[in-house]
């Protein structure tokens, strides 16, 4: 794909949202228009991106947020990174025959972490949200996209196509492919 563009600066007076997915951007703006703040909009956008661009983000992954508290003049954060399994240690890996010269596959079950995104979203709204919207209000637009469907962008369709072989190698390919093919 060819990406040629000239972008002009964008200005706004009522807030701004920028994503790689127009539907997610619109959802973020809608949250701001309902009285939500940047933290509320960021979580709504992350949820929408989870639906519309699953090859880039997801609820089964991690979440990190930096938030500037204007009243205190401080940057605060949320670390929603996934944690490794409690029983996983270097000794355990060595006992299974893995070391620097014999690493496991990046698709091995040992590489899976406990997802931190969902908790990170909740923490972000709880700690930094406006308090004007519930988490249900913030997630509702993404839920509607998931239930009603949406047009898949060219870039997402291509990334999905590129991952078909990997998806088919797993147990849930039928849930992520339509008749064995990615959505177009």
N, CA, C and O of each residue as an XYZ file, in Angstrom:
736
protein
N       0.837     -1.185      0.000
C       0.000      0.000      0.000
C       0.876      1.240      0.000
O       1.904      1.299      0.674
N       0.455      2.203     -0.753
C       1.179      3.458     -0.846
C       0.557      4.483      0.092
O      -0.655      4.695      0.056
N       1.357      5.115      0.922
C       0.866      6.142      1.846
C       1.482      7.483      1.470
O       2.570      7.824      1.934
N       0.800      8.226      0.647
C       1.268      9.563      0.337
C       0.253     10.555      0.874
O      -0.939     10.468      0.577
N       0.730     11.481      1.655
C      -0.173     12.509      2.157
C       0.619     13.713      2.624
O       1.811     13.623      2.915
N      -0.050     14.808      2.687
C       0.500     16.003      3.299
C      -0.516     16.399      4.345
O      -1.672     16.678      4.029
N      -0.090     16.423      5.563
C      -1.026     16.723      6.644
C      -0.814     18.141      7.144
O       0.310     18.574      7.396
N      -1.908     18.839      7.278
C      -1.875     20.174      7.856
C      -2.102     20.055      9.353
O      -2.694     19.083      9.821
N      -1.630     21.051     10.110
C      -1.915     21.034     11.550
C      -3.423     21.056     11.799
O      -4.177     21.678     11.051
N      -3.844     20.381     12.842
C      -5.260     20.329     13.201
C      -5.415     21.030     14.543
O      -4.647     20.787     15.474
N      -6.413     21.901     14.636
C      -6.659     22.654     15.863
C      -8.076     22.422     16.334
O      -8.960     22.135     15.528
N      -8.302     22.542     17.624
C      -9.639     22.409     18.168
C      -9.764     23.195     19.455
O      -8.766     23.502     20.106
N     -10.991     23.517     19.817
C     -11.228     24.266     21.057
C     -12.065     23.481     22.055
O     -12.191     23.893     23.208
N     -12.631     22.377     21.642
C     -13.513     21.598     22.514
C     -12.974     20.205     22.795
O     -13.714     19.331     23.247
N     -11.705     19.994     22.532
C     -11.112     18.678     22.730
C     -10.719     18.079     21.399
O     -11.145     18.552     20.346
N      -9.906     17.040     21.446
C      -9.423     16.422     20.227
C      -9.140     14.947     20.477
O      -8.697     14.559     21.558
N      -9.400     14.145     19.472
C      -9.133     12.709     19.530
C      -8.476     12.317     18.216
O      -8.933     12.731     17.151
N      -7.424     11.534     18.274
C      -6.744     11.073     17.067
C      -6.454      9.583     17.190
O      -5.861      9.133     18.171
N      -6.872      8.836     16.198
C      -6.580      7.403     16.135
C      -6.331      7.031     14.679
O      -6.437      7.873     13.787
N      -6.004      5.776     14.450
C      -5.864      5.276     13.081
C      -7.188      4.749     12.552
O      -7.253      4.269     11.420
N      -8.242      4.831     13.353
C      -9.533      4.280     12.972
C     -10.611      5.357     13.160
O     -10.899      5.733     14.296
N     -11.208      5.858     12.082
C     -12.190      6.942     12.186
C     -13.365      6.643     13.116
O     -13.839      7.547     13.804
N     -13.840      5.419     13.154
C     -14.966      5.094     14.043
C     -14.552      5.230     15.508
O     -15.342      5.691     16.331
N     -13.340      4.840     15.834
C     -12.840      4.981     17.201
C     -12.671      6.461     17.554
O     -12.981      6.881     18.669
N     -12.181      7.236     16.603
C     -12.036      8.679     16.825
C     -13.390      9.306     17.116
O     -13.520     10.106     18.042
N     -14.390      8.948     16.335
C     -15.735      9.490     16.527
C     -16.281      9.116     17.902
O     -16.942      9.929     18.548
N     -16.017      7.920     18.344
C     -16.476      7.477     19.670
C     -15.803      8.299     20.766
O     -16.459      8.699     21.727
N     -14.519      8.552     20.633
C     -13.828      9.385     21.610
C     -14.424     10.783     21.678
O     -14.611     11.332     22.764
N     -14.721     11.354     20.526
C     -15.350     12.681     20.493
C     -16.729     12.657     21.141
O     -17.106     13.587     21.854
N     -17.474     11.592     20.890
C     -18.811     11.462     21.489
C     -18.727     11.441     23.017
O     -19.552     12.050     23.698
N     -17.729     10.740     23.547
C     -17.549     10.684     25.005
C     -17.233     12.074     25.553
O     -17.757     12.464     26.596
N     -16.380     12.819     24.856
C     -16.080     14.184     25.290
C     -17.335     15.060     25.253
O     -17.555     15.875     26.149
N     -18.149     14.889     24.223
C     -19.373     15.688     24.095
C     -20.396     15.361     25.184
O     -21.235     16.195     25.524
N     -20.322     14.153     25.724
C     -21.232     13.758     26.811
C     -20.735     14.228     28.175
O     -21.376     13.957     29.191
N     -19.601     14.931     28.211
C     -19.069     15.431     29.475
C     -17.904     14.643     30.023
O     -17.388     14.960     31.095
N     -17.483     13.622     29.305
C     -16.330     12.852     29.738
C     -15.051     13.640     29.540
O     -15.036     14.645     28.829
N     -13.991     13.188     30.161
C     -12.692     13.854     30.007
C     -11.772     12.991     29.142
O     -12.202     11.995     28.561
N     -10.507     13.386     29.067
C      -9.547     12.671     28.223
C      -9.393     11.206     28.632
O      -9.252     10.333     27.776
N      -9.420     10.938     29.938
C      -9.273      9.549     30.400
C     -10.473      8.712     29.965
O     -10.308      7.588     29.490
N     -11.672      9.251     30.124
C     -12.876      8.531     29.685
C     -12.814      8.260     28.177
O     -13.101      7.153     27.720
N     -12.435      9.292     27.415
C     -12.366      9.145     25.955
C     -11.299      8.134     25.550
O     -11.501      7.360     24.615
N     -10.167      8.137     26.246
C      -9.090      7.198     25.907
C      -9.530      5.752     26.095
O      -9.197      4.890     25.281
N     -10.273      5.483     27.160
C     -10.758      4.118     27.394
C     -11.803      3.739     26.346
O     -11.801      2.615     25.845
N     -12.689      4.667     26.017
C     -13.696      4.401     24.980
C     -13.023      4.109     23.647
O     -13.440      3.208     22.920
N     -11.982      4.872     23.325
C     -11.236      4.676     22.085
C     -10.520      3.322     22.096
O     -10.537      2.603     21.097
N      -9.898      2.978     23.211
C      -9.201      1.690     23.300
C     -10.177      0.534     23.079
O      -9.854     -0.433     22.389
N     -11.362      0.638     23.662
C     -12.372     -0.416     23.484
C     -12.832     -0.480     22.033
O     -13.006     -1.566     21.480
N     -13.028      0.682     21.417
C     -13.449      0.712     20.009
C     -12.360      0.154     19.099
O     -12.654     -0.561     18.141
N     -11.102      0.479     19.396
C      -9.994     -0.062     18.604
C      -9.899     -1.574     18.770
O      -9.534     -2.283     17.833
N     -10.224     -2.063     19.953
C     -10.250     -3.497     20.209
C     -11.199     -4.186     19.231
O     -10.924     -5.291     18.764
N     -12.303     -3.537     18.928
C     -13.300     -4.092     18.013
C     -12.900     -3.868     16.559
O     -12.906     -4.807     15.763
N     -12.552     -2.637     16.209
C     -12.374     -2.275     14.806
C     -10.986     -2.538     14.247
O     -10.828     -2.653     13.032
N      -9.991     -2.634     15.093
C      -8.620     -2.861     14.637
C      -7.939     -3.867     15.565
O      -6.932     -3.554     16.198
N      -8.499     -5.081     15.640
C      -8.005     -6.068     16.609
C      -6.582     -6.536     16.351
O      -5.971     -7.159     17.218
N      -6.054     -6.249     15.188
C      -4.675     -6.637     14.906
C      -3.677     -5.678     15.542
O      -2.473     -5.934     15.516
N      -4.159     -4.582     16.111
C      -3.276     -3.582     16.700
C      -3.417     -3.444     18.205
O      -2.488     -2.994     18.876
N      -4.542     -3.818     18.730
C      -4.809     -3.611     20.151
C      -5.835     -4.631     20.601
O      -6.487     -5.259     19.767
N      -5.988     -4.806     21.887
C      -6.990     -5.751     22.333
C      -7.122     -5.842     23.828
O      -6.191     -5.542     24.576
N      -8.287     -6.259     24.250
C      -8.571     -6.401     25.669
C      -7.732     -7.525     26.286
O      -7.559     -7.573     27.504
N      -7.219     -8.414     25.460
C      -6.375     -9.499     25.956
C      -4.914     -9.106     26.052
O      -4.053     -9.963     26.255
N      -4.622     -7.820     25.909
C      -3.244     -7.359     25.958
C      -2.969     -6.478     27.161
O      -3.514     -6.678     28.246
N      -2.125     -5.517     26.943
C      -1.698     -4.621     28.012
C      -2.269     -3.225     27.810
O      -2.827     -2.907     26.759
N      -2.117     -2.404     28.835
C      -2.614     -1.031     28.801
C      -1.697     -0.163     29.647
O      -1.376     -0.495     30.788
N      -1.286      0.942     29.073
C      -0.487      1.909     29.821
C      -1.119      3.272     29.611
O      -1.537      3.593     28.499
N      -1.193      4.066     30.645
C      -1.788      5.394     30.513
C      -0.983      6.403     31.317
O      -0.579      6.140     32.450
N      -0.759      7.555     30.711
C      -0.178      8.702     31.406
C      -1.252      9.776     31.429
O      -1.899     10.042     30.416
N      -1.437     10.387     32.582
C      -2.488     11.390     32.749
C      -1.916     12.595     33.474
O      -1.339     12.468     34.554
N      -2.080     13.775     32.867
C      -1.619     15.000     33.502
C      -2.746     15.565     34.352
O      -3.805     15.924     33.838
N      -2.512     15.638     35.643
C      -3.479     16.217     36.570
C      -3.184     17.713     36.657
O      -2.238     18.138     37.320
N      -4.011     18.499     35.975
C      -3.772     19.953     35.908
C      -3.869     20.611     37.280
O      -3.154     21.578     37.544
N      -4.735     20.111     38.155
C      -4.881     20.709     39.490
C      -3.608     20.555     40.316
O      -3.204     21.472     41.032
N      -2.981     19.381     40.207
C      -1.760     19.108     40.976
C      -0.491     19.416     40.190
O       0.598     19.489     40.760
N      -0.637     19.598     38.874
C       0.542     19.843     38.043
C       1.450     18.635     37.942
O       2.662     18.779     37.777
N       0.872     17.434     38.041
C       1.668     16.198     38.034
C       1.174     15.227     36.958
O      -0.008     15.180     36.617
N       2.123     14.465     36.449
C       1.792     13.366     35.545
C       1.655     12.109     36.391
O       2.532     11.775     37.187
N       0.545     11.429     36.201
C       0.299     10.170     36.917
C       0.104      9.075     35.874
O      -0.111      9.360     34.696
N       0.181      7.841     36.306
C       0.079      6.773     35.333
C      -0.610      5.531     35.827
O      -0.840      5.344     37.022
N      -0.934      4.683     34.867
C      -1.501      3.361     35.124
C      -0.640      2.350     34.387
O      -0.367      2.509     33.197
N      -0.213      1.311     35.091
C       0.530      0.216     34.486
C      -0.400     -0.981     34.420
O      -0.577     -1.704     35.401
N      -0.985     -1.180     33.263
C      -1.875     -2.318     33.062
C      -1.185     -3.397     32.261
O      -1.794     -4.014     31.387
N       0.087     -3.630     32.554
C       0.806     -4.684     31.832
C       0.433     -6.040     32.399
O       0.166     -6.186     33.591
N       0.422     -7.014     31.529
C       0.126     -8.366     31.966
C       1.266     -8.933     32.788
O       2.424     -8.558     32.609
N       0.937     -9.814     33.666
C       1.936    -10.455     34.512
C       2.178    -11.885     34.022
O       1.279    -12.540     33.493
N       3.387    -12.338     34.208
C       3.710    -13.721     33.874
C       3.040    -14.644     34.890
O       2.690    -14.229     35.995
N       2.874    -15.878     34.497
C       2.286    -16.860     35.400
C       3.094    -16.931     36.695
O       4.323    -16.873     36.663
N       2.415    -17.054     37.821
C       3.064    -17.033     39.134
C       4.141    -18.120     39.271
O       5.188    -17.886     39.875
N       3.884    -19.290     38.717
C       4.818    -20.403     38.885
C       5.950    -20.413     37.850
O       6.810    -21.293     37.880
N       5.949    -19.429     36.929
C       6.996    -19.405     35.912
C       8.251    -18.736     36.463
O       8.200    -17.606     36.949
N       9.367    -19.436     36.384
C      10.647    -18.911     36.864
C      11.737    -19.374     35.905
O      11.511    -20.236     35.056
N      12.908    -18.794     36.052
C      14.035    -19.245     35.229
C      14.335    -20.718     35.471
O      14.649    -21.460     34.540
N      14.235    -21.129     36.725
C      14.483    -22.540     37.049
C      13.462    -23.450     36.344
O      13.820    -24.512     35.835
N      12.206    -23.028     36.319
C      11.163    -23.815     35.658
C      11.460    -23.929     34.158
O      11.337    -25.006     33.574
N      11.848    -22.818     33.549
C      12.164    -22.834     32.126
C      13.346    -23.765     31.842
O      13.317    -24.540     30.886
N      14.374    -23.685     32.670
C      15.542    -24.555     32.494
C      15.160    -26.022     32.657
O      15.668    -26.880     31.935
N      14.258    -26.317     33.614
C      13.838    -27.705     33.825
C      13.055    -28.243     32.625
O      12.982    -29.453     32.413
N      12.473    -27.331     31.846
C      11.737    -27.731     30.642
C      12.645    -27.772     29.411
O      12.191    -28.063     28.304
N      13.936    -27.475     29.616
C      14.901    -27.561     28.532
C      15.108    -26.261     27.761
O      15.749    -26.263     26.710
N      14.575    -25.154     28.267
C      14.723    -23.875     27.570
C      15.829    -23.042     28.203
O      15.967    -22.977     29.425
N      16.613    -22.408     27.333
C      17.624    -21.455     27.778
C      17.932    -20.553     26.588
O      17.246    -20.618     25.568
N      18.960    -19.711     26.709
C      19.276    -18.767     25.632
C      19.601    -19.462     24.318
O      19.306    -18.935     23.246
N      20.200    -20.626     24.394
C      20.562    -21.340     23.160
C      19.398    -22.182     22.628
O      19.428    -22.622     21.479
N      18.384    -22.403     23.447
C      17.211    -23.187     23.041
C      15.944    -22.470     23.525
O      15.285    -22.935     24.456
N      15.602    -21.331     22.890
C      14.418    -20.581     23.341
C      13.126    -21.247     22.868
O      13.121    -22.006     21.900
N      12.034    -20.947     23.569
C      10.743    -21.459     23.148
C      10.191    -20.563     22.044
O      10.666    -19.444     21.848
N       9.204    -21.052     21.336
C       8.551    -20.312     20.252
C       7.828    -19.094     20.824
O       7.330    -19.152     21.949
N       7.762    -18.001     20.078
C       7.004    -16.844     20.564
C       5.508    -17.143     20.683
O       4.771    -16.362     21.285
N       5.055    -18.257     20.120
C       3.646    -18.644     20.209
C       3.399    -19.699     21.283
O       2.279    -20.192     21.424
N       4.438    -20.046     22.039
C       4.325    -21.051     23.092
C       3.435    -20.526     24.216
O       3.398    -19.322     24.472
N       2.730    -21.413     24.874
C       1.854    -21.023     25.986
C       2.615    -20.322     27.107
O       2.027    -19.534     27.848
N       3.910    -20.592     27.243
C       4.697    -19.947     28.298
C       4.881    -18.445     28.071
O       5.249    -17.723     28.998
N       4.630    -17.969     26.850
C       4.781    -16.541     26.573
C       3.526    -15.745     26.918
O       3.551    -14.515     26.901
N       2.451    -16.419     27.222
C       1.182    -15.744     27.513
C       1.228    -15.115     28.902
O       1.656    -15.738     29.873
N       0.782    -13.878     28.969
C       0.679    -13.204     30.261
C      -0.783    -13.045     30.629
O      -1.664    -13.164     29.777
N      -1.034    -12.780     31.880
C      -2.401    -12.479     32.317
C      -2.717    -11.098     31.759
O      -1.995    -10.145     32.051
N      -3.785    -10.960     30.956
C      -4.074     -9.667     30.339
C      -4.263     -8.560     31.377
O      -4.918     -8.754     32.401
N      -3.683     -7.410     31.094
C      -3.796     -6.289     32.013
C      -4.674     -5.164     31.495
O      -4.981     -4.235     32.242
N      -5.088     -5.222     30.226
C      -5.834     -4.117     29.625
C      -7.162     -3.848     30.330
O      -7.469     -2.700     30.653
N      -7.940     -4.879     30.567
C      -9.267     -4.665     31.172
C      -9.146     -3.971     32.529
O      -9.879     -3.024     32.815
N      -8.232     -4.439     33.347
C      -8.022     -3.811     34.649
C      -7.472     -2.396     34.468
O      -7.838     -1.485     35.211
N      -6.607     -2.216     33.495
C      -6.055     -0.892     33.213
C      -7.127      0.094     32.801
O      -7.087      1.260     33.194
N      -8.098     -0.370     32.001
C      -9.209      0.508     31.611
C     -10.004      0.921     32.847
O     -10.315      2.098     33.032
N     -10.331     -0.060     33.689
C     -11.090      0.239     34.913
C     -10.310      1.201     35.807
O     -10.877      2.167     36.319
N      -9.031      0.948     35.997
C      -8.205      1.813     36.840
C      -8.134      3.228     36.279
O      -8.189      4.197     37.036
N      -8.013      3.354     34.958
C      -7.922      4.671     34.334
C      -9.186      5.488     34.582
O      -9.114      6.666     34.932
N     -10.343      4.857     34.398
C     -11.608      5.562     34.628
C     -11.780      5.880     36.107
O     -12.212      6.976     36.465
N     -11.445      4.933     36.957
C     -11.608      5.135     38.405
C     -10.695      6.244     38.932
O     -11.135      7.095     39.704
N      -9.430      6.234     38.518
C      -8.459      7.185     39.051
C      -8.500      8.554     38.367
O      -8.300      9.580     39.017
N      -8.762      8.570     37.053
C      -8.618      9.807     36.294
C      -9.874     10.245     35.548
O      -9.908     11.336     34.981
N     -10.902      9.406     35.544
C     -12.113      9.726     34.797
C     -12.836     10.939     35.352
O     -12.547     11.405     36.454
N     -13.779     11.440     34.573
C     -14.535     12.640     34.942
C     -15.490     12.402     36.102
O     -15.837     13.334     36.827
N     -15.920     11.147     36.280
C     -16.937     10.848     37.280
C     -18.342     11.124     36.771
O     -19.319     10.874     37.478
N     -18.452     11.638     35.550
C     -19.760     11.962     34.968
C     -20.346     10.792     34.188
O     -21.551     10.743     33.943
N     -19.492      9.856     33.801
C     -19.924      8.702     33.015
C     -19.511      7.416     33.724
O     -18.442      7.345     34.331
N     -20.358      6.415     33.643
C     -20.012      5.111     34.206
C     -19.126      4.364     33.213
O     -19.036      4.738     32.044
N     -18.484      3.322     33.682
C     -17.695      2.496     32.775
C     -18.599      1.904     31.693
O     -18.187      1.778     30.539
N     -19.822      1.545     32.061
C     -20.775      1.019     31.066
C     -21.058      2.062     29.989
O     -21.123      1.724     28.807
N     -21.229      3.332     30.385
C     -21.460      4.411     29.406
C     -20.268      4.531     28.453
O     -20.436      4.721     27.249
N     -19.074      4.417     29.011
C     -17.851      4.588     28.238
C     -17.640      3.433     27.260
O     -17.142      3.643     26.154
N     -18.013      2.216     27.659
C     -17.810      1.041     26.804
C     -18.971      0.782     25.840
O     -18.824      0.007     24.895
N     -20.107      1.413     26.065
C     -21.301      1.164     25.243
C     -21.078      1.377     23.740
O     -21.517      0.538     22.953
N     -20.421      2.454     23.306
C     -20.233      2.609     21.853
C     -19.446      1.460     21.215
O     -19.775      1.036     20.107
N     -18.433      0.959     21.881
C     -17.659     -0.170     21.343
C     -18.509     -1.433     21.328
O     -18.425     -2.242     20.403
N     -19.330     -1.592     22.364
C     -20.238     -2.744     22.415
C     -21.187     -2.715     21.225
O     -21.442     -3.745     20.602
N     -21.706     -1.539     20.913
C     -22.608     -1.404     19.768
C     -21.908     -1.751     18.460
O     -22.491     -2.414     17.602
N     -20.663     -1.308     18.301
C     -19.911     -1.668     17.093
C     -19.771     -3.186     16.969
O     -19.957     -3.753     15.892
N     -19.444     -3.828     18.081
C     -19.238     -5.281     18.070
C     -20.532     -6.019     17.750
O     -20.521     -7.010     17.020
N     -21.639     -5.541     18.291
C     -22.917     -6.224     18.096
C     -23.522     -5.960     16.720
O     -24.117     -6.856     16.121
N     -23.375     -4.742     16.219
C     -24.036     -4.346     14.971
C     -23.161     -4.491     13.740
O     -23.663     -4.539     12.616
N     -21.848     -4.563     13.950
C     -20.932     -4.657     12.819
C     -20.441     -3.283     12.401
O     -20.958     -2.260     12.850
N     -19.438     -3.272     11.538
C     -18.799     -2.042     11.090
C     -18.013     -2.340      9.822
O     -17.664     -3.494      9.572
N     -17.732     -1.328      9.023
C     -16.897     -1.554      7.841
C     -15.432     -1.749      8.254
O     -14.894     -0.975      9.045
N     -14.809     -2.769      7.719
C     -13.404     -3.061      8.021
C     -12.533     -2.235      7.077
O     -12.736     -2.249      5.863
N     -11.566     -1.518      7.641
C     -10.695     -0.658      6.816
C      -9.747     -1.509      5.978
O      -9.518     -2.684      6.265
N      -9.198     -0.881      4.926
C      -8.258     -1.565      4.031
C      -7.047     -2.097      4.788
O      -6.628     -3.236      4.581
N      -6.486     -1.269      5.667
C      -5.279     -1.661      6.396
C      -5.566     -2.841      7.321
O      -4.798     -3.803      7.363
N      -6.676     -2.766      8.064
C      -7.034     -3.865      8.964
C      -7.307     -5.139      8.179
O      -6.896     -6.224      8.591
N      -7.996     -5.016      7.054
C      -8.276     -6.194      6.219
C      -6.972     -6.837      5.745
O      -6.851     -8.062      5.733
N      -6.001     -6.016      5.357
C      -4.718     -6.552      4.895
C      -3.974     -7.244      6.033
O      -3.404     -8.318      5.839
N      -3.976     -6.635      7.218
C      -3.290     -7.246      8.364
C      -3.970     -8.564      8.742
O      -3.301     -9.538      9.086
N      -5.292     -8.586      8.675
C      -6.044     -9.805      8.972
C      -5.666    -10.880      7.950
O      -5.436    -12.035      8.308
N      -5.604    -10.485      6.672
C      -5.215    -11.418      5.611
C      -3.827    -11.982      5.877
O      -3.595    -13.181      5.719
N      -2.907    -11.116      6.280
C      -1.536    -11.553      6.563
C      -1.469    -12.563      7.710
O      -0.521    -13.345      7.785
N      -2.448    -12.555      8.592
C      -2.449    -13.443      9.753
C      -3.298    -14.688      9.613
O      -3.444    -15.441     10.576
N      -3.868    -14.928      8.426
C      -4.776    -16.073      8.244
C      -4.109    -17.402      8.605
O      -4.707    -18.212      9.314
N      -2.899    -17.638      8.138
C      -2.225    -18.919      8.418
C      -2.056    -19.112      9.924
O      -2.280    -20.204     10.446
N      -1.660    -18.046     10.614
C      -1.489    -18.146     12.064
C      -2.842    -18.395     12.746
O      -2.934    -19.212     13.662
N      -3.878    -17.697     12.304
C      -5.205    -17.904     12.891
C      -5.686    -19.334     12.671
O      -6.243    -19.953     13.577
N      -5.472    -19.850     11.476
C      -5.930    -21.210     11.164
C      -5.162    -22.270     11.944
O      -5.640    -23.394     12.095
N      -3.972    -21.922     12.441
C      -3.197    -22.895     13.209
C      -3.713    -23.013     14.645
O      -3.325    -23.929     15.370
N      -4.575    -22.100     15.051
C      -5.117    -22.117     16.409
C      -6.501    -22.732     16.458
O      -7.082    -23.038     15.417
N      -7.032    -22.914     17.648
C      -8.314    -23.596     17.811
C      -9.547    -22.739     17.523
O     -10.646    -23.286     17.425
N      -9.408    -21.417     17.384
C     -10.586    -20.563     17.252
C     -10.648    -19.812     15.929
O     -11.223    -18.726     15.866
N     -10.079    -20.360     14.895
C     -10.050    -19.688     13.599
C     -11.451    -19.360     13.099
O     -11.663    -18.302     12.506
N     -12.407    -20.250     13.329
C     -13.768    -20.021     12.838
C     -14.408    -18.783     13.456
O     -15.305    -18.188     12.859
N     -13.956    -18.389     14.646
C     -14.507    -17.206     15.298
C     -13.902    -15.925     14.745
O     -14.465    -14.848     14.938
N     -12.755    -16.021     14.054
C     -12.077    -14.830     13.577
C     -12.021    -14.747     12.058
O     -11.493    -13.784     11.501
N     -12.563    -15.749     11.398
C     -12.601    -15.780      9.937
C     -14.029    -16.073      9.480
O     -14.796    -16.738     10.176
N     -14.362    -15.571      8.314
C     -15.687    -15.806      7.736
C     -15.506    -16.808      6.600
O     -14.911    -16.485      5.572
N     -16.015    -18.017      6.785
C     -15.817    -19.083      5.803
C     -14.332    -19.282      5.477
O     -13.960    -19.499      4.323
N     -13.485    -19.203      6.529
C     -12.066    -19.421      6.369
C     -11.282    -18.240      5.824
O     -10.086    -18.354      5.555
N     -11.954    -17.104      5.659
C     -11.299    -15.919      5.073
C     -11.491    -14.718      5.997
O     -12.447    -14.661      6.770
N     -10.570    -13.765      5.907
C     -10.722    -12.555      6.726
C     -11.845    -11.683      6.170
O     -12.188    -11.801      4.994
N     -12.419    -10.814      6.990
C     -13.433     -9.900      6.482
C     -12.806     -8.926      5.478
O     -11.629     -8.579      5.579
N     -13.602     -8.502      4.529
C     -13.129     -7.514      3.546
C     -14.026     -6.302      3.555
O     -13.797     -5.358      2.799
